[in-house]
Amino acid sequence: MTEKKKPTTKNTRPAKAPAKALKITLTRSPIGTTYRHKATIIALGLRHINQTVEQADTPQLRGMLAKVGHLVHVEAAAGKEKSG
C-alpha cells in the first residue's frame, strides 16, 4: 500500500509584532461638531475633556483619529505595548 504523506506546514509569514499603543486625550469639546464626530469620540472611549485612554495602534484607529484630530491629542504610550 502507498503511504499517505502528511502535509508539511510552513509558516511563511513573519511573526506578528505586538501592536504599539497610543495615548489619546480629549482636549476640546465635541459640542457643536457633527453627529459623526461625536459618535467617533464615543467609539474611542472618550467621555470627558482631559480624559485619556490607551488604544492599540491599528489602521482603523488611525482613520478615526484623522476624522477627529482637531478634538484630540495623540501621543505614543511610553513603554507599554498591547498584544493584538
Biopython code that builds the backbone (N, CA, C, O; Angstrom):
import numpy as np
from Bio.PDB.StructureBuilder import StructureBuilder

atoms = [
    (1, "MET", "N", (0.820, -1.177, 0.000)),
    (1, "MET", "CA", (0.000, 0.000, 0.000)),
    (1, "MET", "C", (0.871, 1.250, 0.000)),
    (1, "MET", "O", (2.022, 1.244, 0.435)),
    (2, "THR", "N", (0.282, 2.297, -0.496)),
    (2, "THR", "CA", (1.027, 3.546, -0.518)),
    (2, "THR", "C", (0.792, 4.300, 0.791)),
    (2, "THR", "O", (-0.304, 4.297, 1.352)),
    (3, "GLU", "N", (1.825, 4.922, 1.235)),
    (3, "GLU", "CA", (1.713, 5.686, 2.469)),
    (3, "GLU", "C", (1.252, 7.102, 2.155)),
    (3, "GLU", "O", (1.683, 7.719, 1.180)),
    (4, "LYS", "N", (0.379, 7.589, 2.995)),
    (4, "LYS", "CA", (-0.073, 8.959, 2.822)),
    (4, "LYS", "C", (0.937, 9.895, 3.469)),
    (4, "LYS", "O", (1.366, 9.699, 4.606)),
    (5, "LYS", "N", (1.294, 10.904, 2.716)),
    (5, "LYS", "CA", (2.227, 11.883, 3.246)),
    (5, "LYS", "C", (1.449, 12.945, 4.007)),
    (5, "LYS", "O", (0.400, 13.421, 3.574)),
    (6, "LYS", "N", (1.999, 13.289, 5.137)),
    (6, "LYS", "CA", (1.380, 14.358, 5.901)),
    (6, "LYS", "C", (1.767, 15.690, 5.266)),
    (6, "LYS", "O", (2.927, 15.896, 4.907)),
    (7, "PRO", "N", (0.825, 16.569, 5.131)),
    (7, "PRO", "CA", (1.179, 17.871, 4.548)),
    (7, "PRO", "C", (2.103, 18.632, 5.509)),
    (7, "PRO", "O", (1.884, 18.684, 6.719)),
    (8, "THR", "N", (3.112, 19.199, 4.927)),
    (8, "THR", "CA", (4.020, 19.996, 5.751)),
    (8, "THR", "C", (3.486, 21.418, 5.807)),
    (8, "THR", "O", (3.080, 21.998, 4.799)),
    (9, "THR", "N", (3.499, 21.946, 6.986)),
    (9, "THR", "CA", (3.028, 23.315, 7.141)),
    (9, "THR", "C", (4.209, 24.203, 7.481)),
    (9, "THR", "O", (4.921, 23.985, 8.461)),
    (10, "LYS", "N", (4.389, 25.188, 6.661)),
    (10, "LYS", "CA", (5.442, 26.158, 6.904)),
    (10, "LYS", "C", (4.786, 27.498, 7.164)),
    (10, "LYS", "O", (3.875, 27.921, 6.451)),
    (11, "ASN", "N", (5.261, 28.135, 8.174)),
    (11, "ASN", "CA", (4.769, 29.472, 8.467)),
    (11, "ASN", "C", (5.594, 30.443, 7.636)),
    (11, "ASN", "O", (6.717, 30.791, 8.004)),
    (12, "THR", "N", (5.033, 30.877, 6.517)),
    (12, "THR", "CA", (5.781, 31.752, 5.626)),
    (12, "THR", "C", (5.677, 33.208, 6.050)),
    (12, "THR", "O", (6.475, 34.040, 5.617)),
    (13, "ARG", "N", (4.698, 33.524, 6.895)),
    (13, "ARG", "CA", (4.560, 34.894, 7.358)),
    (13, "ARG", "C", (5.471, 35.131, 8.555)),
    (13, "ARG", "O", (5.655, 34.239, 9.383)),
    (14, "PRO", "N", (6.030, 36.304, 8.647)),
    (14, "PRO", "CA", (6.852, 36.591, 9.826)),
    (14, "PRO", "C", (5.975, 36.688, 11.069)),
    (14, "PRO", "O", (4.772, 36.937, 10.978)),
    (15, "ALA", "N", (6.583, 36.491, 12.208)),
    (15, "ALA", "CA", (5.831, 36.568, 13.462)),
    (15, "ALA", "C", (5.262, 37.973, 13.621)),
    (15, "ALA", "O", (5.915, 38.966, 13.302)),
    (16, "LYS", "N", (4.038, 38.031, 14.117)),
    (16, "LYS", "CA", (3.358, 39.311, 14.264)),
    (16, "LYS", "C", (3.924, 40.046, 15.478)),
    (16, "LYS", "O", (3.921, 39.525, 16.593)),
    (17, "ALA", "N", (4.401, 41.241, 15.246)),
    (17, "ALA", "CA", (4.930, 42.049, 16.341)),
    (17, "ALA", "C", (3.766, 42.615, 17.142)),
    (17, "ALA", "O", (2.708, 42.896, 16.580)),
    (18, "PRO", "N", (3.948, 42.783, 18.436)),
    (18, "PRO", "CA", (2.858, 43.350, 19.220)),
    (18, "PRO", "C", (2.537, 44.769, 18.770)),
    (18, "PRO", "O", (3.427, 45.559, 18.454)),
    (19, "ALA", "N", (1.260, 45.067, 18.750)),
    (19, "ALA", "CA", (0.830, 46.392, 18.304)),
    (19, "ALA", "C", (1.227, 47.431, 19.343)),
    (19, "ALA", "O", (1.089, 47.199, 20.544)),
    (20, "LYS", "N", (1.710, 48.556, 18.888)),
    (20, "LYS", "CA", (2.071, 49.621, 19.811)),
    (20, "LYS", "C", (0.808, 50.345, 20.235)),
    (20, "LYS", "O", (-0.199, 50.355, 19.526)),
    (21, "ALA", "N", (0.885, 50.935, 21.379)),
    (21, "ALA", "CA", (-0.286, 51.615, 21.935)),
    (21, "ALA", "C", (-0.147, 53.120, 21.757)),
    (21, "ALA", "O", (0.956, 53.663, 21.701)),
    (22, "LEU", "N", (-1.289, 53.772, 21.672)),
    (22, "LEU", "CA", (-1.352, 55.231, 21.591)),
    (22, "LEU", "C", (-2.162, 55.749, 22.769)),
    (22, "LEU", "O", (-3.157, 55.144, 23.166)),
    (23, "LYS", "N", (-1.729, 56.867, 23.318)),
    (23, "LYS", "CA", (-2.496, 57.552, 24.359)),
    (23, "LYS", "C", (-3.276, 58.667, 23.687)),
    (23, "LYS", "O", (-2.694, 59.532, 23.032)),
    (24, "ILE", "N", (-4.587, 58.647, 23.849)),
    (24, "ILE", "CA", (-5.471, 59.615, 23.209)),
    (24, "ILE", "C", (-6.162, 60.422, 24.305)),
    (24, "ILE", "O", (-6.781, 59.857, 25.206)),
    (25, "THR", "N", (-6.051, 61.736, 24.221)),
    (25, "THR", "CA", (-6.660, 62.626, 25.209)),
    (25, "THR", "C", (-7.636, 63.551, 24.509)),
    (25, "THR", "O", (-7.300, 64.172, 23.501)),
    (26, "LEU", "N", (-8.847, 63.642, 25.045)),
    (26, "LEU", "CA", (-9.848, 64.567, 24.524)),
    (26, "LEU", "C", (-9.516, 65.958, 25.039)),
    (26, "LEU", "O", (-9.584, 66.205, 26.243)),
    (27, "THR", "N", (-9.155, 66.872, 24.138)),
    (27, "THR", "CA", (-8.731, 68.208, 24.552)),
    (27, "THR", "C", (-9.775, 69.280, 24.270)),
    (27, "THR", "O", (-9.746, 70.341, 24.892)),
    (28, "ARG", "N", (-10.688, 69.025, 23.351)),
    (28, "ARG", "CA", (-11.724, 70.007, 23.020)),
    (28, "ARG", "C", (-13.082, 69.333, 23.079)),
    (28, "ARG", "O", (-13.197, 68.127, 22.858)),
    (29, "SER", "N", (-14.088, 70.100, 23.371)),
    (29, "SER", "CA", (-15.441, 69.585, 23.490)),
    (29, "SER", "C", (-16.018, 69.254, 22.114)),
    (29, "SER", "O", (-15.814, 70.003, 21.159)),
    (30, "PRO", "N", (-16.739, 68.132, 22.010)),
    (30, "PRO", "CA", (-17.401, 67.810, 20.740)),
    (30, "PRO", "C", (-18.719, 68.550, 20.547)),
    (30, "PRO", "O", (-19.403, 68.332, 19.547)),
    (31, "ILE", "N", (-19.091, 69.429, 21.495)),
    (31, "ILE", "CA", (-20.306, 70.222, 21.337)),
    (31, "ILE", "C", (-20.121, 71.123, 20.121)),
    (31, "ILE", "O", (-19.090, 71.780, 19.980)),
    (32, "GLY", "N", (-21.107, 71.153, 19.257)),
    (32, "GLY", "CA", (-21.038, 71.978, 18.060)),
    (32, "GLY", "C", (-20.430, 71.270, 16.870)),
    (32, "GLY", "O", (-20.330, 71.854, 15.791)),
    (33, "THR", "N", (-20.017, 70.004, 17.044)),
    (33, "THR", "CA", (-19.487, 69.235, 15.925)),
    (33, "THR", "C", (-20.600, 68.349, 15.365)),
    (33, "THR", "O", (-21.706, 68.313, 15.904)),
    (34, "THR", "N", (-20.303, 67.651, 14.300)),
    (34, "THR", "CA", (-21.314, 66.808, 13.669)),
    (34, "THR", "C", (-21.587, 65.561, 14.506)),
    (34, "THR", "O", (-20.795, 65.191, 15.373)),
    (35, "TYR", "N", (-22.701, 64.932, 14.233)),
    (35, "TYR", "CA", (-23.063, 63.694, 14.922)),
    (35, "TYR", "C", (-21.993, 62.627, 14.717)),
    (35, "TYR", "O", (-21.696, 61.864, 15.636)),
    (36, "ARG", "N", (-21.418, 62.569, 13.529)),
    (36, "ARG", "CA", (-20.395, 61.551, 13.239)),
    (36, "ARG", "C", (-19.146, 61.774, 14.074)),
    (36, "ARG", "O", (-18.515, 60.812, 14.512)),
    (37, "HIS", "N", (-18.780, 63.030, 14.299)),
    (37, "HIS", "CA", (-17.622, 63.307, 15.143)),
    (37, "HIS", "C", (-17.898, 62.898, 16.582)),
    (37, "HIS", "O", (-17.038, 62.312, 17.239)),
    (38, "LYS", "N", (-19.098, 63.204, 17.074)),
    (38, "LYS", "CA", (-19.467, 62.820, 18.439)),
    (38, "LYS", "C", (-19.464, 61.308, 18.592)),
    (38, "LYS", "O", (-18.991, 60.786, 19.601)),
    (39, "ALA", "N", (-19.990, 60.600, 17.597)),
    (39, "ALA", "CA", (-20.021, 59.139, 17.650)),
    (39, "ALA", "C", (-18.607, 58.555, 17.618)),
    (39, "ALA", "O", (-18.340, 57.542, 18.264)),
    (40, "THR", "N", (-17.713, 59.181, 16.879)),
    (40, "THR", "CA", (-16.332, 58.706, 16.816)),
    (40, "THR", "C", (-15.639, 58.912, 18.158)),
    (40, "THR", "O", (-14.889, 58.041, 18.599)),
    (41, "ILE", "N", (-15.872, 60.030, 18.805)),
    (41, "ILE", "CA", (-15.289, 60.285, 20.127)),
    (41, "ILE", "C", (-15.765, 59.234, 21.124)),
    (41, "ILE", "O", (-14.967, 58.719, 21.908)),
    (42, "ILE", "N", (-17.049, 58.912, 21.103)),
    (42, "ILE", "CA", (-17.593, 57.896, 21.997)),
    (42, "ILE", "C", (-17.001, 56.530, 21.675)),
    (42, "ILE", "O", (-16.688, 55.764, 22.587)),
    (43, "ALA", "N", (-16.844, 56.215, 20.396)),
    (43, "ALA", "CA", (-16.273, 54.936, 19.992)),
    (43, "ALA", "C", (-14.812, 54.797, 20.432)),
    (43, "ALA", "O", (-14.332, 53.687, 20.659)),
    (44, "LEU", "N", (-14.119, 55.915, 20.548)),
    (44, "LEU", "CA", (-12.740, 55.885, 21.046)),
    (44, "LEU", "C", (-12.694, 55.640, 22.545)),
    (44, "LEU", "O", (-11.626, 55.356, 23.088)),
    (45, "GLY", "N", (-13.823, 55.742, 23.218)),
    (45, "GLY", "CA", (-13.877, 55.520, 24.661)),
    (45, "GLY", "C", (-13.711, 56.792, 25.462)),
    (45, "GLY", "O", (-13.438, 56.738, 26.661)),
    (46, "LEU", "N", (-13.869, 57.928, 24.821)),
    (46, "LEU", "CA", (-13.699, 59.210, 25.494)),
    (46, "LEU", "C", (-15.054, 59.790, 25.866)),
    (46, "LEU", "O", (-15.973, 59.808, 25.047)),
    (47, "ARG", "N", (-15.179, 60.265, 27.108)),
    (47, "ARG", "CA", (-16.442, 60.829, 27.575)),
    (47, "ARG", "C", (-16.282, 62.261, 28.080)),
    (47, "ARG", "O", (-17.194, 63.074, 27.930)),
    (48, "HIS", "N", (-15.125, 62.578, 28.680)),
    (48, "HIS", "CA", (-14.931, 63.869, 29.323)),
    (48, "HIS", "C", (-13.680, 64.553, 28.777)),
    (48, "HIS", "O", (-12.757, 63.890, 28.304)),
    (49, "ILE", "N", (-13.658, 65.863, 28.845)),
    (49, "ILE", "CA", (-12.476, 66.616, 28.440)),
    (49, "ILE", "C", (-11.330, 66.269, 29.392)),
    (49, "ILE", "O", (-11.540, 66.111, 30.594)),
    (50, "ASN", "N", (-10.144, 66.154, 28.857)),
    (50, "ASN", "CA", (-8.909, 65.764, 29.550)),
    (50, "ASN", "C", (-8.896, 64.304, 29.974)),
    (50, "ASN", "O", (-8.013, 63.904, 30.732)),
    (51, "GLN", "N", (-9.835, 63.501, 29.516)),
    (51, "GLN", "CA", (-9.796, 62.067, 29.768)),
    (51, "GLN", "C", (-8.817, 61.444, 28.782)),
    (51, "GLN", "O", (-8.787, 61.819, 27.610)),
    (52, "THR", "N", (-8.016, 60.491, 29.257)),
    (52, "THR", "CA", (-7.027, 59.827, 28.419)),
    (52, "THR", "C", (-7.320, 58.335, 28.389)),
    (52, "THR", "O", (-7.605, 57.724, 29.420)),
    (53, "VAL", "N", (-7.247, 57.749, 27.183)),
    (53, "VAL", "CA", (-7.398, 56.308, 27.017)),
    (53, "VAL", "C", (-6.215, 55.784, 26.208)),
    (53, "VAL", "O", (-5.591, 56.522, 25.446)),
    (54, "GLU", "N", (-5.922, 54.506, 26.387)),
    (54, "GLU", "CA", (-4.891, 53.852, 25.588)),
    (54, "GLU", "C", (-5.568, 52.891, 24.627)),
    (54, "GLU", "O", (-6.429, 52.106, 25.024)),
    (55, "GLN", "N", (-5.176, 52.955, 23.369)),
    (55, "GLN", "CA", (-5.727, 52.086, 22.341)),
    (55, "GLN", "C", (-4.569, 51.504, 21.539)),
    (55, "GLN", "O", (-3.527, 52.142, 21.388)),
    (56, "ALA", "N", (-4.754, 50.295, 21.027)),
    (56, "ALA", "CA", (-3.752, 49.688, 20.158)),
    (56, "ALA", "C", (-3.722, 50.436, 18.828)),
    (56, "ALA", "O", (-4.763, 50.827, 18.300)),
    (57, "ASP", "N", (-2.534, 50.627, 18.301)),
    (57, "ASP", "CA", (-2.355, 51.368, 17.050)),
    (57, "ASP", "C", (-2.723, 50.476, 15.873)),
    (57, "ASP", "O", (-1.978, 49.563, 15.518)),
    (58, "THR", "N", (-3.882, 50.748, 15.267)),
    (58, "THR", "CA", (-4.362, 49.984, 14.112)),
    (58, "THR", "C", (-4.760, 50.958, 13.010)),
    (58, "THR", "O", (-4.954, 52.144, 13.278)),
    (59, "PRO", "N", (-4.885, 50.477, 11.777)),
    (59, "PRO", "CA", (-5.338, 51.365, 10.701)),
    (59, "PRO", "C", (-6.739, 51.930, 10.958)),
    (59, "PRO", "O", (-7.027, 53.065, 10.580)),
    (60, "GLN", "N", (-7.604, 51.147, 11.596)),
    (60, "GLN", "CA", (-8.951, 51.634, 11.892)),
    (60, "GLN", "C", (-8.895, 52.793, 12.886)),
    (60, "GLN", "O", (-9.611, 53.784, 12.735)),
    (61, "LEU", "N", (-8.049, 52.665, 13.890)),
    (61, "LEU", "CA", (-7.900, 53.730, 14.877)),
    (61, "LEU", "C", (-7.310, 54.970, 14.232)),
    (61, "LEU", "O", (-7.736, 56.084, 14.537)),
    (62, "ARG", "N", (-6.340, 54.799, 13.347)),
    (62, "ARG", "CA", (-5.735, 55.947, 12.665)),
    (62, "ARG", "C", (-6.770, 56.708, 11.845)),
    (62, "ARG", "O", (-6.728, 57.936, 11.782)),
    (63, "GLY", "N", (-7.703, 55.988, 11.215)),
    (63, "GLY", "CA", (-8.764, 56.641, 10.451)),
    (63, "GLY", "C", (-9.697, 57.436, 11.343)),
    (63, "GLY", "O", (-10.126, 58.532, 10.983)),
    (64, "MET", "N", (-10.015, 56.880, 12.513)),
    (64, "MET", "CA", (-10.871, 57.590, 13.460)),
    (64, "MET", "C", (-10.175, 58.859, 13.958)),
    (64, "MET", "O", (-10.800, 59.911, 14.095)),
    (65, "LEU", "N", (-8.871, 58.743, 14.225)),
    (65, "LEU", "CA", (-8.128, 59.901, 14.709)),
    (65, "LEU", "C", (-7.995, 60.971, 13.632)),
    (65, "LEU", "O", (-7.951, 62.160, 13.946)),
    (66, "ALA", "N", (-7.933, 60.568, 12.386)),
    (66, "ALA", "CA", (-7.865, 61.540, 11.296)),
    (66, "ALA", "C", (-9.159, 62.339, 11.215)),
    (66, "ALA", "O", (-9.146, 63.516, 10.854)),
    (67, "LYS", "N", (-10.273, 61.700, 11.551)),
    (67, "LYS", "CA", (-11.563, 62.365, 11.485)),
    (67, "LYS", "C", (-11.741, 63.389, 12.603)),
    (67, "LYS", "O", (-12.321, 64.453, 12.385)),
    (68, "VAL", "N", (-11.244, 63.074, 13.800)),
    (68, "VAL", "CA", (-11.453, 63.962, 14.953)),
    (68, "VAL", "C", (-10.131, 64.497, 15.495)),
    (68, "VAL", "O", (-10.024, 64.782, 16.687)),
    (69, "GLY", "N", (-9.146, 64.632, 14.651)),
    (69, "GLY", "CA", (-7.827, 65.089, 15.073)),
    (69, "GLY", "C", (-7.818, 66.471, 15.677)),
    (69, "GLY", "O", (-6.926, 66.794, 16.463)),
    (70, "HIS", "N", (-8.794, 67.299, 15.329)),
    (70, "HIS", "CA", (-8.859, 68.649, 15.870)),
    (70, "HIS", "C", (-9.426, 68.680, 17.290)),
    (70, "HIS", "O", (-9.394, 69.723, 17.943)),
    (71, "LEU", "N", (-9.942, 67.550, 17.772)),
    (71, "LEU", "CA", (-10.522, 67.479, 19.116)),
    (71, "LEU", "C", (-9.649, 66.723, 20.110)),
    (71, "LEU", "O", (-9.869, 66.812, 21.318)),
    (72, "VAL", "N", (-8.664, 65.985, 19.618)),
    (72, "VAL", "CA", (-7.878, 65.110, 20.489)),
    (72, "VAL", "C", (-6.390, 65.395, 20.365)),
    (72, "VAL", "O", (-5.931, 66.002, 19.398)),
    (73, "HIS", "N", (-5.647, 64.937, 21.376)),
    (73, "HIS", "CA", (-4.187, 64.977, 21.356)),
    (73, "HIS", "C", (-3.717, 63.530, 21.426)),
    (73, "HIS", "O", (-4.166, 62.772, 22.287)),
    (74, "VAL", "N", (-2.810, 63.139, 20.519)),
    (74, "VAL", "CA", (-2.355, 61.760, 20.425)),
    (74, "VAL", "C", (-0.862, 61.713, 20.680)),
    (74, "VAL", "O", (-0.103, 62.529, 20.158)),
    (75, "GLU", "N", (-0.445, 60.735, 21.501)),
    (75, "GLU", "CA", (0.982, 60.514, 21.726)),
    (75, "GLU", "C", (1.216, 59.015, 21.886)),
    (75, "GLU", "O", (0.296, 58.259, 22.201)),
    (76, "ALA", "N", (2.448, 58.604, 21.667)),
    (76, "ALA", "CA", (2.794, 57.190, 21.817)),
    (76, "ALA", "C", (2.809, 56.841, 23.302)),
    (76, "ALA", "O", (3.284, 57.626, 24.123)),
    (77, "ALA", "N", (2.294, 55.677, 23.641)),
    (77, "ALA", "CA", (2.324, 55.229, 25.022)),
    (77, "ALA", "C", (3.744, 54.774, 25.340)),
    (77, "ALA", "O", (4.298, 53.915, 24.653)),
    (78, "ALA", "N", (4.317, 55.344, 26.363)),
    (78, "ALA", "CA", (5.719, 55.072, 26.699)),
    (78, "ALA", "C", (5.862, 53.738, 27.408)),
    (78, "ALA", "O", (5.346, 53.539, 28.507)),
    (79, "GLY", "N", (6.576, 52.826, 26.753)),
    (79, "GLY", "CA", (6.939, 51.568, 27.386)),
    (79, "GLY", "C", (5.862, 50.518, 27.482)),
    (79, "GLY", "O", (6.151, 49.395, 27.894)),
    (80, "LYS", "N", (4.651, 50.825, 27.127)),
    (80, "LYS", "CA", (3.580, 49.832, 27.211)),
    (80, "LYS", "C", (3.185, 49.397, 25.821)),
    (80, "LYS", "O", (2.953, 50.225, 24.940)),
    (81, "GLU", "N", (3.111, 48.104, 25.630)),
    (81, "GLU", "CA", (2.672, 47.550, 24.355)),
    (81, "GLU", "C", (1.551, 46.568, 24.619)),
    (81, "GLU", "O", (1.609, 45.772, 25.556)),
    (82, "LYS", "N", (0.536, 46.635, 23.786)),
    (82, "LYS", "CA", (-0.576, 45.703, 23.901)),
    (82, "LYS", "C", (-0.466, 44.674, 22.787)),
    (82, "LYS", "O", (-0.125, 45.015, 21.654)),
    (83, "SER", "N", (-0.750, 43.433, 23.102)),
    (83, "SER", "CA", (-0.743, 42.422, 22.045)),
    (83, "SER", "C", (-2.124, 42.368, 21.426)),
    (83, "SER", "O", (-3.134, 42.458, 22.123)),
    (84, "GLY", "N", (-2.161, 42.218, 20.097)),
    (84, "GLY", "CA", (-3.409, 42.278, 19.363)),
    (84, "GLY", "C", (-4.100, 41.017, 19.355)),
    (84, "GLY", "O", (-5.178, 40.908, 18.770)),
]
sb = StructureBuilder()
sb.init_structure("model")
sb.init_model(0)
sb.init_chain("A")
sb.init_seg("    ")
for serial, (resi, resn, name, xyz) in enumerate(atoms, 1):
    if name == "N":
        sb.init_residue(resn, " ", resi, " ")
    sb.init_atom(name, np.array(xyz, "f"), 0.0, 1.0, " ", f" {name:<3s}", serial, name[0])
structure = sb.get_structure()
